[in-house]
Amino acid sequence: MSRIEVEDKIVEYSVTQDGAGADLASTPLPVPEQSTEEAKVIQMHEKLERPEVLIGSTYKVKTPVTEHAMYVTINDIVLNEGTEYEKRRPFEIFINSKNLDHYQWIVALTRIMSAVFRKGGDVTFLVEELKEVFDPRGGYWQPGGRYMPSIIAELGYIAERHLIEIGLLKPSEPNEEQQKIIEEKRAEFEARDSQKDAFAENKFPEGAQLCGKCNTAASVMLDGCLTCLNCGYSKCG
C-alpha cells in the first residue's frame, strides 16, 4: 500500500466500499419516522369532546349515618377503540341522593373529580386523597367489619374499586408469603376458639353479678335484693 501525504486541512470525510464512490457518501442516512398508526393514538386530555355514548357503572352506598342511600355512577370513555392501544378511562362521575343535606358538597365533589378525570394523566391519586378524609363526628362500620372514617372515604373506596375494574389500578392483595401467614393465624385462632372449657357455658342471665358465696356470676336483683340463682344466697336473708 502506498503512502499518501495530505497537505490540505481535512474538513469532511466519507467511507466507501467496493468502489461505491461519492454516490454512497452523498446518500443521506434514513431517519426513523413515527408510524401513521402510532401518530393517531388518542390520549386523554381536557379538550377531548364527550362522545354520544359512554360506558358506566353505578354503585349503591348505604351508610348507617344517613337515612337515604346514595348512588354513584362513573362513566368511562373508550380511547382508540378496536386497536391495540384501546384504553378505558374515567370521564365523569355523578352522585345521586334524596338527602339534600349533602347537596352542596356532592355537586362540588362531582365537578372537581370529573374535571380531574378529563384532564388526563394519572388520576389514581384521587383514591388515597378521598380515603384519608375523616368525619369529626366519627365514622361507621360496614357489614363485614371494615371501618369507614367518613362518607367521603367510602366514595374513595368506590373509586378505587372502579379503577381496578378498568385496569388503572392493581388490586392491593397480600403476596403468597403474607397469605400463608394469614391462613396459619386464622387456623390457629379457629382451633383455639373451638376448645370449650367445662365451665365456659353460662346458664345464668347476661349481666348477672358475681356471688360472694359461691363465686358464680349468677346474682340478680329480685324484689329489690341481690339474690344468687346458683346457691340461693341473698344479703336480705
Beta strands, then each sheet from edge to edge (+ up, - down):
strand 1: 55-61
strand 2: 70-79
strand 3: 87-97
strand 4: 140-141
strand 5: 147-148
strand 6: 209-210
strand 7: 217-222
strand 8: 225-228
sheet 1: 1+ 2- 3+
sheet 2: 4+ 5-
sheet 3: 6+ 7- 8+
end
